[in-house]
Amino acid sequence: MASSYGGGGDREGVEKRLRTAMDNSRQAYQAACKRCDQVALETPDRAMQGSDGLQRIQQAASVRKVALANYQKALKEFTALILDGRRPKP
């Protein structure tokens, strides 16, 4: 398998940066999931019918969705480097 890894920084440095980004985004995603679950538990069923309770849940879910997208991107970039030697696009 041909590597498309090129210059512009040593591989170890790029790998360390991508691993750190992956770890940080995973932690952010896990925290967002925990917060989303917490908000759902704290919001009684009757509050779901009101705008405040629903808004809190929607906001927590939105943060979780963004955190998941960031984690998936970081994981994809790290995996591409490790398996194929492809560096992330700037």
N, C-alpha and C positions, 0 to 999 in steps of 0.2 A: 504494500500500500504506500503510495507516494505521499510524502508529507508536504503540505503547503505552508508549513511554518517557515517564516522568513526572518529577516533581521529586524531591527527596531526594538531591541530589548532581549535579554537572555530568557530562555525558556523557563528557567527556574523562577525568575522574577515574575513573569507573566502568570505562571501556574500558581504562585503564591498569592498574587493579586486576585486571580479568579476564584481561588479556594476561599479567600477571605470574604469576597463578595458573596459567594454561595453560602457560606456559613452565616454571614450577617443577614442575608435575605431569608434563610431558613428560620433563623431565630425570630425575625420580624413576623414571618408568616405564622409561626407557632404562637407568638404573643397575640396576634390578631385573631387567631382561632379561639384562643382562650378568652379574649375580651368579648368576642361575639357570643360565645357560650354563656359567659357571665351576664351579659346584657339580656339575653333571652331568658335566663333563669330569674333575673331581677325584675323582669317586666311581667306583671300578672296578666292573665288572659284578658281581663276587662280593659286593661290599659292598651292592649293591642288594637282595640277599636278606636282609641283616641289618637290624635295626630302625634303627640309627644312620644308615646311608647313605640308606635310604629316607626317614627322618624329615627329614634335611637337604634332600633334593630336594623333599619335600612342603612344607616350610617356605618354601623359596625360591620355589616355584611359587605358594604362597599370597600371599606378599608381592607377587609380580609381578601376580597377579590383582587385588589391592586397588589397586595402583598404576595398572593399566590402567583400572579403574573410575573412579578419581579423575581421570585424564587425560581420559577420555571425558566426564565431567561438566563439567570445566572447558572443554573444547573446545565442547561443546554450548552452554554458557552464553555463551561468547565469540561463537560463530557467531550465536546468537539475537540478541545485541545488535547485531552488525555488519549482519546481513542484514535483520532485522525491527525493530530498535530496542527489543526486549524486554529488560528488566532481569531479572536472576535473582531468584528468590523468596528472601526472607530465611530 
